[in-house]
Every structure is written in structure tokens, then in C-alpha cells.
């Protein structure tokens, strides 16, 4: 498993309809599309996102990066790698 995810901060998008924050990350020179579900942000922060999901994402970028690596190891052939609570350590 790769050990470092570089998140493109300009790609962070709060998808209100899907209740997830989407972003692009680079691992070992390869780009992947990720989405972290609101329930993951709630599990990390203790509060459900209410218009501040991108800000919450920024506060918890390190555990989200770790969870993204776990999600990628679990399922790397999807167009968008969805990070769920199961990917948190």
C-alpha cells in the first residue's frame, strides 16, 4: 500500500447532493478521484456538516488522507474512490 497521498486543495468540492466532499489526490505519480462521505466527517468532528463540510475536511485532512489510502487499497478500480467510516483507523 502507498504511504502518502498529496491532495490537490484546488480540487476540493462540497457535493451537497451526494453528501460528500470530493477531491483529487496523487499517489506515487498517479491521480485518483476521491469522495469522503459526510458521515466520516461527522465521525471525525463529532458534528454533522451543515454548510461547512469543506472546512471540516480541511481540519481533518490527515486522518482523511489515511482513510483515503485504506479505501484505495480496498477498491482501486472505481472512477471515484469513496471513503467510508470503515476506512478510518
Secondary structure, DSSP 8 states (H G I E B T S, - for coil): -----EEEEEEEEEETTTTEEEEEEEETTEEEEEEEEHHHHHHHHSS--SS-HHHHHHHTHHHHHHHHHHHHHH-TTSSSEEE-GGG--
